């Protein structure tokens, strides 16, 4: 499991908005089990997938448009 500390809880809202518009963000949720906490995200790859830190970078890149 990878735990990502977020700078604010607004990031979670931005990720959820990005999920509606960006195919990559939707794919991220298909590839990983994602658990939101107050100020962090925990991700774990689903069966058949492996961690790829570029996925996390691209998730942040897509979410920044909604901040």
C-alpha positions in Angstrom: 0.0 0.0 0.0 1.1 3.5 -0.8 -0.1 6.4 1.4 -0.1 9.8 -0.2 -0.4 12.8 2.2 -2.5 15.6 0.6 -1.9 19.3 1.1 -5.6 19.9 1.8 -8.9 18.1 1.7 -9.8 20.1 -1.5 -7.6 17.7 -3.4 -10.0 14.8 -2.8 -12.9 16.9 -4.3 -10.7 17.9 -7.3 -9.9 14.2 -7.9 -13.5 13.3 -7.9 -14.3 16.1 -10.3 -11.5 15.0 -12.6 -12.8 11.4 -12.6 -15.9 12.7 -14.4 -13.9 14.4 -17.2 -10.7 12.5 -17.6 -10.5 9.0 -18.9 -7.1 8.5 -17.3 -8.5 9.2 -13.8 -11.3 6.8 -14.4 -8.7 4.2 -15.4 -6.7 4.9 -12.2 -9.7 3.8 -10.2 -10.0 0.7 -12.3 -6.4 -0.2 -11.7 -6.1 0.7 -8.0 -8.1 0.2 -4.9 -8.3 3.8 -3.6 -9.3 4.8 0.0 -9.7 8.4 0.9 -9.0 9.7 4.4 -9.3 13.2 5.7 -5.9 14.3 4.4 -4.5 11.3 2.6 -5.1 8.7 -0.1 -4.2 5.0 0.3 -3.7 3.1 -3.0 -3.1 -0.5 -3.6 -3.0 -2.1 -7.1 -5.8 -4.6 -7.9 -5.0 -8.1 -8.8 -3.0 -8.3 -12.0 -1.7 -4.8 -11.8 1.5 -3.4 -10.3 2.4 0.0 -8.8 3.5 2.6 -11.3 4.4 5.9 -9.7 3.8 7.7 -13.0 0.1 6.9 -12.4 0.2 8.9 -9.2 1.9 11.8 -11.0 -0.7 11.8 -13.8 -3.5 11.7 -11.2 -2.2 14.8 -9.6 -1.6 16.5 -12.9 -5.3 15.9 -13.9 -6.6 17.0 -10.5 -4.7 20.3 -10.5 -7.1 21.6 -13.2 -9.9 21.5 -10.7 -8.1 23.2 -7.8 
